[in-house]
């Protein structure tokens, strides 16, 4: 499959953008204020030492559970099955039992085994290390081919494991971005990823992602957000109406 054909499977990822889109929104000020409030997070994983396939499975396991539970579940899975080929050879019920503590075990076991099977069939081996050397657009398009892999899973895998400029959105991030008006109130998951991948400045994808999650947990909560203490309230129509 050609690069252009691949890219059509992940239309929310584009080639590097210019500055015009950034100049239209206060995103640089929002990022800067969040960094002043929460610090500048650094991805401590070495860009070429992280295993994208490990990260892909870890992201699947992280869905609908806490960070602590997902970390424990991934560790349990790796202890039981040191090689991913062993997961394919195991009964699905055994895989599900191994990851039971993370919730949705039956669904996640099915998705993980199906994704591993697809990768093995398409690539011939359970190895995604070649993603490190692909552009963000092509790497996202490659992952998006597989059933069960949505924009958030693609983006987390590439941002965390490969240091690519791809922006993942979770529940906290969706809420904050809607409140500050960076994405529309009614917006599909795919469209939101497309908008943010074109708005976030180079080098700030990881920082902005992590700090938005921190902000969503600390102040910009679903109910009773602490708008009077918000470091970005001046850019937030929702917050300015509350104080």
Secondary structure, DSSP 4 states (H G I P E B T S, - for coil): --HHHHHGGGTT--SPP-SHHHHTSSHHHHHHHHHHHH------S-TTTS-HHHHHHHHHHHTTS-HHHHHHHHHHHHHH-SSHHHHHHS-HHHHHHHTGGGS-HHHHHHHHHHHHHHHHHHHSSS--GGGGGS-HHHHHHHHHTSTT--HHHHHHHHHHHH--S-----HHHHHHHHHHTSS-SS--HHHHHHHHHHHSPTT-HHHHHHHHHHHHHHTS-SSS--GGG-TTGGG-HHHHTT-
